[in-house]
Structure formats: C-alpha cells, structure tokens
Amino acid sequence: MPFDNPSELLGSLGLLSIVILMILSIFSVVSWGIIVNKFRQFRKINQEEAQFLQFYEVNPVNYKTLRNQAKNYTLSPSSMVYLGVTDRLPPSSDLYTPQQELEPQRAVQQPNRQYLEKVAQYIIQNQINHQEAYLPFLATTGNLTPFIGLLGTVLGIINAFGEIGIQGSASIAAVAPGVSEALVATAAGLFAAIPAVMAYNFFLSRIRKMSFRVEAFTIEFLNTIEESEKAFEEEEVEVAR
C-alpha cells in the first residue's frame, strides 16, 4: 500500500535497513558540513589572495611595506610564499629582511635561487595540503555511499521475496511495497554521493587554479629578487670604481 508520509515508510523498514539509512545520513550530514565550511574557506582565501596580489602589483619593490601587509593575509598562499622566501634571504641582501635591521652590513651575498625555489615549492605544497583537508572524506562518500545504498536495496529485495514466499502470492500488490522500501536505500545513497562528488571536483579545480596562480607569482617574485640583486651588485661595482 502507498505511504502517506516518510514516518510510515521508516516505520515499515526493517532494523538492518534503518541502520543503513542512519549510516548514509551520517555520511550526508558530515559531507554537507565539509562542503559549507570549504565554500567559506575558499571564499576567504580568494579574497585575501586578490588583495595581496593587488597590493604587490602596486608596490612590487617596497619590501618592508609588503612584508607588513603580507602578515595580515595569512590565508593567501602567495602571501605565505612571499614571507617564507624573504625570511630566508641572506642577511646582506638588499631586500628587506628582519635581520637587516639587527645586523651590520656585510658583503653582498647572492641568494641561492635553487634553495629559494625549493622553499617556495614546499610552502605551496603545504598550502595545497591545507586546502585539501577533509576532501578525501568527500571522495570516500562519493565512492562508498552508492554501494552502501545498493546493499540496503539488495537486502530489502531479499526480504520482499521472503515475504512473497510467506504470503504465497507474487502479485504487484504483494511485491511493490517491499521493492519500494528497498529502493529507499539506493535513493539515500545517491543523495549522499552526488553532492559529495560534485563538491569534490569543484574544490579540486579551485585548488588547481590557485596553485597555478601561486606558481606564477613565485616565478615573478624570484625573478624580481634576482634582478634586484644583480642591479645592486652592479651599483656596488660602480661605486667601487
């Protein structure tokens, strides 16, 4: 017979089907919590990233001001790369570093480009790992919950056929209620899986775009450091002459 409301349908389910629906509900609730939290996180990251890059374009050589601004954008990957690289510049570098205010001027020492590139790559990877946090749960939900729902459906159909054997009737009226109850698990599994898969792919594309943007900034910034050091060295040579 048809069910007028969800409570009647749930009341007609067996214990095992109810357990499966509870498991699927947990997956769905946690997934939606991650999705909402990630949307907020990525919105904030994009805002801070855009603000820092805009400030960098306006003041590309004002290193002291840039460092002070970068400290305010802790969610911006480019800001973290900027701080991490400038923290590891030689104390005698003409670029602003905290050590320059504390130590006497030394002979000019060229920054190690390969070392700075490795530092930048480490920071970028660390930012990617931070942004990818909890995304594996979405992937697990998308892969696992349809099978959990299918398990509930198979068990429900088994119970339906068992009921047919007891009643001794294979009419539509006898089969339809049991089959409809069994398909509830499949629907619940898909309800949990589809948003999780869509959100997982969306967030991965955002992370990929973000990593490309940060890598482009890193290349430009390291080239700026190299050109600035060369210009400073040439100026020192001219003064010495």
C-alpha positions in Angstrom: 0.0 0.0 0.0 1.2 3.6 -0.6 2.8 5.5 2.3 1.3 8.9 3.1 4.3 10.3 4.8 8.0 9.4 5.5 7.3 8.3 9.0 5.1 5.5 7.8 7.8 4.4 5.3 10.5 4.4 8.0 8.2 2.6 10.4 7.8 -0.2 7.8 11.6 -0.7 7.3 13.5 -3.5 9.0 16.2 -3.0 11.5 19.1 -3.5 9.1 17.6 -1.1 6.6 17.2 1.6 9.3 20.9 1.1 10.3 22.0 1.5 6.7 19.9 4.7 6.4 21.5 6.0 9.6 25.0 5.4 8.2 24.1 7.1 5.0 22.6 10.0 6.9 25.8 10.4 8.9 27.8 10.5 5.7 25.5 13.1 4.2 25.4 15.4 7.2 29.2 15.3 7.6 29.7 15.9 3.8 27.4 18.9 3.8 29.2 20.3 6.8 32.6 20.0 4.9 31.1 21.5 1.8 29.7 24.6 3.6 33.0 25.0 5.5 35.1 24.7 2.4 33.0 27.2 0.5 33.6 29.7 3.3 37.3 28.9 3.4 37.9 29.2 -0.3 35.9 32.5 -0.5 38.2 33.9 2.2 41.3 32.6 0.6 40.3 34.2 -2.8 39.6 37.5 -1.1 43.0 37.6 0.7 44.8 36.3 -2.4 43.3 39.0 -4.6 44.0 41.8 -2.0 47.7 40.7 -1.6 48.4 40.4 -5.3 46.8 43.8 -5.9 49.0 45.3 -3.2 52.0 43.6 -4.7 51.4 45.0 -8.2 51.1 48.5 -6.7 54.3 48.2 -4.6 56.5 45.5 -6.1 59.7 46.8 -4.7 58.5 48.2 -1.3 59.6 45.1 0.5 59.2 46.4 4.1 55.7 47.5 3.4 54.9 44.3 1.6 56.1 42.2 4.4 53.9 44.1 6.9 50.9 43.7 4.6 51.6 40.0 3.9 51.4 39.2 7.6 47.8 40.3 7.5 46.9 37.8 4.8 47.6 34.5 6.5 45.2 32.6 4.2 46.8 33.9 1.0 49.2 31.3 -0.5 51.1 34.0 -2.3 51.5 35.9 0.9 52.9 32.9 2.6 55.3 32.3 -0.2 56.4 35.9 0.0 57.1 35.7 3.7 58.8 32.3 3.5 61.1 33.4 0.8 62.1 36.8 2.3 62.7 35.2 5.7 65.4 33.0 4.1 67.2 35.7 2.1 70.8 36.3 3.0 71.3 38.9 5.8 73.3 41.0 3.3 70.6 41.0 0.7 69.4 44.5 -0.4 65.9 43.3 0.0 64.2 43.9 3.3 64.6 41.2 5.9 64.2 41.4 9.7 68.0 40.6 10.1 69.0 43.8 8.2 67.6 45.9 11.0 69.6 44.0 13.6 72.9 43.0 11.9 75.6 45.3 10.5 76.0 45.5 6.7 78.0 42.6 5.3 79.5 41.9 1.9 76.8 41.3 -0.8 75.8 37.7 -0.9 73.7 36.4 -3.8 70.6 34.4 -2.8 70.6 30.8 -3.7 68.0 30.6 -6.4 67.6 26.8 -6.2 67.2 26.9 -2.4 64.6 29.7 -2.6 62.7 27.7 -5.3 62.6 24.6 -3.1 61.4 26.8 -0.2 58.6 28.2 -2.3 57.6 24.8 -3.6 57.5 23.5 0.0 55.3 26.4 1.1 53.0 25.9 -2.0 52.6 22.2 -1.3 51.9 22.9 2.4 49.1 25.4 1.3 47.7 22.8 -1.1 47.6 20.2 1.7 45.8 22.7 3.9 43.2 23.4 1.3 42.7 19.7 0.5 42.0 18.9 4.2 38.8 16.8 4.6 38.4 16.5 0.8 39.2 12.8 1.0 36.1 12.3 3.1 34.0 13.7 0.2 35.7 11.3 -2.2 35.1 8.4 0.1 31.4 9.5 0.4 31.0 9.7 -3.3 32.6 6.3 -3.9 31.2 4.4 -0.9 27.6 5.5 -0.2 26.1 4.3 -3.5 27.4 0.8 -2.6 26.0 1.1 0.9 22.7 2.1 -0.6 22.8 -0.8 -3.0 23.5 -3.2 -0.1 20.4 -1.9 1.6 18.4 -2.4 -1.6 19.6 -5.9 -2.1 18.7 -6.8 1.5 15.3 -5.2 1.2 14.5 -7.1 -2.0 15.6 -10.3 -0.3 13.2 -9.6 2.5 10.5 -8.7 0.0 10.8 -12.0 -1.8 10.8 -13.8 1.6 7.5 -12.1 2.3 6.2 -13.2 -1.0 7.1 -16.8 -0.1 5.3 -16.5 3.2 2.1 -15.0 1.6 2.3 -17.3 -1.3 1.4 -14.5 -3.8 3.6 -12.8 -6.4 1.1 -10.1 -7.5 2.2 -6.5 -7.9 0.3 -5.6 -4.8 2.4 -8.0 -2.8 5.8 -7.1 -4.4 5.5 -3.4 -4.9 5.6 -2.3 -1.2 8.7 -4.3 -0.4 10.6 -3.2 -3.6 9.7 0.5 -2.9 11.0 0.2 0.6 14.2 -1.4 -0.7 14.8 1.3 -3.2 14.8 3.9 -0.5 18.4 2.9 0.4 19.6 3.4 -3.1 18.0 6.8 -3.2 19.6 7.7 0.1 23.0 6.5 -1.1 22.7 8.6 -4.3 21.5 11.6 -2.3 24.7 11.4 -0.2 27.0 10.7 -3.1 26.0 13.2 -5.8 26.7 16.4 -3.8 29.9 15.0 -2.4 31.3 14.1 -5.9 30.3 17.5 -7.3 31.8 19.4 -4.4 35.0 17.3 -4.5 35.6 18.0 -8.2 34.7 21.7 -7.8 37.1 22.2 -4.9 39.9 20.3 -6.7 39.5 22.6 -9.7 39.7 25.6 -7.4 42.9 24.3 -5.8 44.4 23.6 -9.2 43.7 27.1 -10.4 45.1 28.5 -7.1 48.3 26.5 -7.4 48.9 27.8 -10.9 48.4 31.3 -9.8 50.8 31.0 -6.9 53.4 29.3 -9.0 53.2 32.2 -11.5 53.6 34.7 -8.6 56.6 32.7 -7.3 58.4 32.8 -10.7 57.8 36.5 -11.0 58.9 37.2 -7.4 62.1 35.1 -7.6 63.0 36.8 -10.9 62.4 40.2 -9.2 64.8 39.2 -6.4 67.4 38.0 -8.9 67.2 41.2 -10.9 67.3 43.4 -7.8 70.4 41.6 -6.5 72.2 42.0 -9.9 71.3 45.6 -10.1 72.5 46.2 -6.5 75.8 44.3 -7.3 76.4 46.4 -10.4 75.8 49.6 -8.4 78.3 48.5 -5.8 80.9 47.9 -8.5 80.3 51.3 -10.0 80.7 52.9 -6.6 83.9 51.0 -6.0 85.3 52.3 -9.3 
